[in-house]
Structure formats: C-alpha cells, structure tokens
Amino acid sequence: MPGYRSSRIPIAPDTTLLGAELDRLASLGLSIDNEEFVRGMVAVAVLVRKPGGSGVLASLAVHAPIARTSLDDLLKNVPKIKETAARLAPLLHADATPQR
C-alpha cells in the first residue's frame, strides 16, 4: 500500500530498512508486531524448532490489545515464551513423525 506507514517501519520502495529490521529480529530469534497488522494490537512470536535446531516446526505467538499490555511488557516475557517453545518442540516433533 503506497503511503501506508506502520508504527515501526515505513513501507517504502527502498527495502534496506525492512531488510535491516528482519536481520535484527532474526538475530534475536523473535518476531514483533507493533500495531503493523492491526491497529491497537501488539505481539511477539518465537520459532518452535525441531529438537537439535535442525528445522522449524511452528511458531508460538502472544498478542494483546495495547489497552491491556505494551510491547515492552511482551518483550520482557520473551525468555519464558522461548522456554515454552522449547518444551513444545518434542511434543510437536513426535506428532510430525510418520506412522507406519
């Protein structure tokens, strides 16, 4: 959408800013939605990786309206969300194993 501006990064023909943000988030191992998708909603998400880290099984996200929590509050919970994702991985991986 030309001219659309999110609360975090503008969408512009120059994708350098977007690429830098994606690289930064990948290095942190999380994704952030600061009202880009829905005005008034914030979210963080982490990957649920296969045991051993060899691939991705799913993602685990937490979102809330800004009237209830802030993005900063969600970010404070990222370590717990990552811990939960690690605990889910063996359960999801077991379900993904083909049955014979």
N, C-alpha and C positions, 0 to 999 in steps of 0.2 A: 504494500500500500504506500504509494509515494506520499511523502509528507507526514506519515504516521511517526509519532515519537513515543517510545515507551518511557517508563520511569528510570530505566537503567542505561540503555544504549539506543541511540537513534538508528533507524534503518536508513542507510544511505547507499548510493551506488558503490562507494569505496568500502569494501568488505574487510579492510585491515583492522578496524576496531572490533568487528564481530569475531574475526579470527583470533585476535589477541585475547578477547574475553573467553572464548571457547578453550583456548590453550591454558589460560589461568584456571578455569574451572576443572579441566581435566587433570591438571597437576594437583588440585586439591581433592580430587575424587568425588566431586559432587556437582549438582546442578542447582541453579537458583532461578526462581520465578519471582520477580519483584514487581508484580502487577502488570507484566507484559502480556499475559494471556487473558486475564480477567481483571478489570479494574477493581481494587479493593481486596484482592486475594494475593497472598504470598505463599511460597512453597520452597522446600528444599528436597532434593532427591539424591540417593546414592545407588550405586550398582550393587546387585547381588551377584557375586562372581561364583563360578564353579569352584569346587574345592581345589586348591592349588593355584587358583587365579588364572587358569588357562582359558577362560571364556566368561561370557555373561549369561546368566540365567534369567534375570529380571531386574527391575529397579524397585526401590522402596521409597515412597514419597510421603511427605507430611505437608499438608496445606491447611490454611486457615484464613478467615477474613481478618483484615487489619484491625477491625474493631475488637478482636479478641487477643491478637498477638502481633508482634512485629517480626520482620525478617531477622532482626538481630536476635530476638528470643529463639527463633527456629534454629539459627546458626549455632547458638550455644548448645543445642541438643544434637548436633551432627555426630559427635562421638558415640552417643547412645544409639542413634539411628544406624551408624555403621556397625556397631556391635550387634544390633538386632539383625541386620542384613547378613552378617557372617553366620549367625545362628540359624537363619533361614536357609542358607545355601545347601547344606547337606540334605535338608528335607525336600527342597525343590529338585535337587540333583537326583535323589532317589526316585522321585516321581517321573523324571525325564528318561530314566533308564528303560530301554525297550524290554518288554516282557516276552519270554519265549514259551 
